[in-house]
Amino acid sequence: MPEDPLLQLGIKIDRLCQGVEAMKERQEMVASDVSKIKEAVYNPDQGLYARIRQLEAWKSTSTKLIWTLFTAMTGLMSAAVLKYLP
């Protein structure tokens, strides 16, 4: 008994609609995830770029402090050596 071609077409259209719905849901999830990633990266107060800027500022400050301490220690050692030399 041959099946009705219109019934087969209706079944295939239903499957196609289900596939499109599933794809739409996945696309909405991806869009939501991309929005979250974008917010995490570009947030001006707590985003990735803000954290990197803070680390660079800290690194610059700590480097200057280390060089200042190194210079002071070298100067103190030199003064101590020159004081005890004849």
Backbone torsions as a table, in degrees:
resi	resn	phi	psi	omega
1	MET	NA	113.4	-178.9
2	PRO	-70.7	139.5	179.6
3	GLU	-79.9	155.9	-179.3
4	ASP	-70.9	125.7	-179.2
5	PRO	-61.6	-31.5	178.2
6	LEU	-68.3	-34.7	177.6
7	LEU	-67.0	-43.7	177.3
8	GLN	-62.0	-41.8	178.4
9	LEU	-63.3	-40.8	178.4
10	GLY	-63.3	-41.1	178.6
11	ILE	-63.8	-44.0	-179.9
12	LYS	-66.0	-38.0	177.3
13	ILE	-66.0	-38.5	177.0
14	ASP	-61.9	-44.4	177.9
15	ARG	-61.4	-42.9	178.9
16	LEU	-61.6	-42.8	179.0
17	CYS	-64.0	-39.5	177.7
18	GLN	-64.2	-41.0	177.8
19	GLY	-63.9	-41.3	178.8
20	VAL	-65.4	-40.2	177.6
21	GLU	-61.8	-45.8	179.3
22	ALA	-62.3	-41.5	179.5
23	MET	-65.2	-38.6	179.2
24	LYS	-63.7	-42.8	178.7
25	GLU	-63.5	-43.4	179.1
26	ARG	-64.8	-39.0	179.1
27	GLN	-65.0	-38.0	176.9
28	GLU	-65.0	-39.4	178.0
29	MET	-64.6	-43.2	180.0
30	VAL	-64.5	-41.9	178.8
31	ALA	-62.3	-39.7	178.0
32	SER	-64.9	-43.9	178.8
33	ASP	-63.1	-41.2	179.1
34	VAL	-64.4	-38.5	177.8
35	SER	-63.0	-41.4	179.2
36	LYS	-65.0	-42.2	179.0
37	ILE	-64.4	-43.6	179.2
38	LYS	-60.8	-42.4	179.1
39	GLU	-65.5	-40.6	-179.7
40	ALA	-65.9	-32.9	-177.4
41	VAL	-83.5	-44.8	-170.2
42	TYR	-100.1	0.0	179.5
43	ASN	-58.4	122.9	-173.0
44	PRO	-67.1	-22.8	-177.3
45	ASP	-95.2	-41.3	-173.8
46	GLN	-128.9	9.3	-178.2
47	GLY	-72.6	175.4	-178.5
48	LEU	-60.6	-43.6	179.7
49	TYR	-64.7	-37.7	177.9
50	ALA	-64.7	-41.1	178.6
51	ARG	-64.9	-41.7	179.2
52	ILE	-64.0	-41.3	177.7
53	ARG	-60.7	-42.0	178.4
54	GLN	-64.1	-42.7	179.3
55	LEU	-64.5	-39.4	178.5
56	GLU	-65.6	-39.8	178.2
57	ALA	-65.0	-42.2	178.9
58	TRP	-63.9	-41.8	-179.3
59	LYS	-63.4	-42.9	179.6
60	SER	-62.7	-45.0	-179.9
61	THR	-65.0	-44.8	-178.1
62	SER	-67.6	-34.9	177.5
63	THR	-64.4	-43.9	177.9
64	LYS	-62.5	-41.4	-179.7
65	LEU	-64.8	-42.7	179.5
66	ILE	-63.1	-44.0	178.7
67	TRP	-64.9	-36.9	177.8
68	THR	-64.4	-45.3	178.6
69	LEU	-63.8	-41.0	179.1
70	PHE	-62.6	-44.1	179.1
71	THR	-64.0	-43.3	179.5
72	ALA	-63.4	-43.9	179.5
73	MET	-64.2	-41.4	178.4
74	THR	-63.3	-41.6	178.1
75	GLY	-64.3	-43.1	178.8
76	LEU	-64.5	-42.2	178.7
77	MET	-64.4	-43.1	178.4
78	SER	-61.8	-42.2	179.5
79	ALA	-64.7	-40.3	179.3
80	ALA	-65.3	-42.8	-179.9
81	VAL	-64.6	-44.8	-179.3
82	LEU	-67.1	-31.2	179.8
83	LYS	-68.5	-37.5	-175.8
84	TYR	-93.8	-2.1	175.2
85	LEU	-83.6	146.9	-178.3
86	PRO	-66.6	NA	NA
